[in-house]
Amino acid sequence: MTRSFQPIREWHDVDRLWFETEIVPLRQPAVLRGIAASWPAVRAARQSDEALRDYIEATDLGKPVPAFLGPPQINGRFWYSNDLRGLNYQQRIAPIGELLRALMSVRDEEQPPAFYAGAVPIAENCPDFARDNVLGITGPGAVARLWVGNRVTVSTHFDMSENVAVVVGGRRRFTLFPPEQVRNLYVGPFDFTFAGPPVSMVDLRNPDLERYPRYAEALETALEAELEPGDAIYIPYMWWHQVEGLSPINVLTNYWWALTPRDWQGSPFRTLMHAVMSIRDLPERERDIWRTWFDHYVFGAGHDAVTHLPAAGRGALGEMTPDRAQQVKHYLIDDLRR
């Protein structure tokens, strides 16, 4: 299927102040053209694949990192087996330099094996790379991570964080959907995934609209952009995105961070999984009652729901602090052990 989507808005000459005050508040994806053009790694990539390989290898400490290896017939799409109980690729452990050499060895093949390593912490594995290639616009706590592969596809998924991805070498195509398209994207298993979050079960480039008819609605909202070395893309919290490597060798760095960093509060996604376990299969009348409770205490009035209680007596319903969150976690752990 060949289809053009709405372009993602492009920005030029972006600095930290402009990013924080003009781009992030829009809560929309943004292409940041040329923001990393001066990076030494990007300059190496513009010389040649060999120059980029040599640059990264010179900074690599040689620590083994997780990698995916798929046969040529998967055409770069890491995916499930037909029964959703297996995968069409193998997981290996190898240093970044070794993966780059493997990519170079199959670069000219018409249908090469699929190689991919993702979310590698750069400071821990290539500290000189981290020191010399700095983005400087991300929020507090952002950790630079490295992604290396050939013409592979990272299927449509989401991240529970803000995200900026920088193309260092090769070309990448990003296709994005708003968070509210979850119903139309036909999400896969929650507890058996490729690398964390669940993915859309629909093949974006060859969608089966008879099997997934609502996907046509999602396509109407899709945004797309192709990035070259030195370009970056801002992907807001929970936006769905598919990433395709378009070159024989692709290198990308990304940064995840939270606008309100509160790791002690726990994961909303795990809350969802718990609700699926405890609420979804209740009789409809009981589910409706719990919907009212969630609206009242979580999605509705929030703190106004407990103003009738003295502050000292609100317990878990009071303002959430690290200490109170720890108490709630102990309560939940005790309950789940029963």
DAJO-V904052 format. One line per field, one symbol per residue. phi: phi as a letter, one per 30 degrees, with the letter a starting at -180 (. if undefined). psi: psi as a letter, one per 30 degrees, with the letter a starting at -180 (. if undefined). burial: # if it has 24 or more other C-alpha atoms within 12 Angstrom, else .. Layout:
# DAJO-V904052
phi: ???
psi: ???
burial: ???
This chain:
# DAJO-V904052
phi: .cbccdddecbbhdcdddddccceddhbebccdidcdddedddddddaddddedddddcddiddbdbcbbdeddhicdaddecicbbcbccbbadeeddddddddcecddbddccabbhdddddcbdddddcbcdicdddidcdbcbbacdcccdebbbdadbbccdcbibbccbbbdeddedcchddedcbbdakddbddcdedbdcdddbdddeddddcdbbacccejdbbccdeiddacbcdccdbbbbcbbcacdbdbeddicedddddddedcbecdeeddddddddddddccccdidddbddcdedcdhdddedbedddddddddddddddd
psi: kkkklklkkkklhkleeeeeffeeffhklkkikgfgffkeeeeeefeleeeeeeeeeffkfgkklklkjlleffhgjkllleggfalgllklklleeeeeeeeefgegkeillkkkklhjjeefeieeeeefikegfllkfkkklkkklbilkjljalkhllkkkkjekakkkkkkklefgeeffikakegjlehclllkfkjefikjfeeieffeeefffkkkkkklkfllkkjlkgkkkkkkkflfkkkkllkklkeijiffflkeeeeeeeeeefeeglleeeeeeeeeeeeefefcfbfffgffkkefgfbffakkleeeeeeeeeeeeeeff.
burial: .......#.#...#....#...##...##########.########..#..######.##....######...#######.......##....###########..#....################.##..#######..######################################.##.#####.#..###.########..........##.##.######################################.........................................................###....................
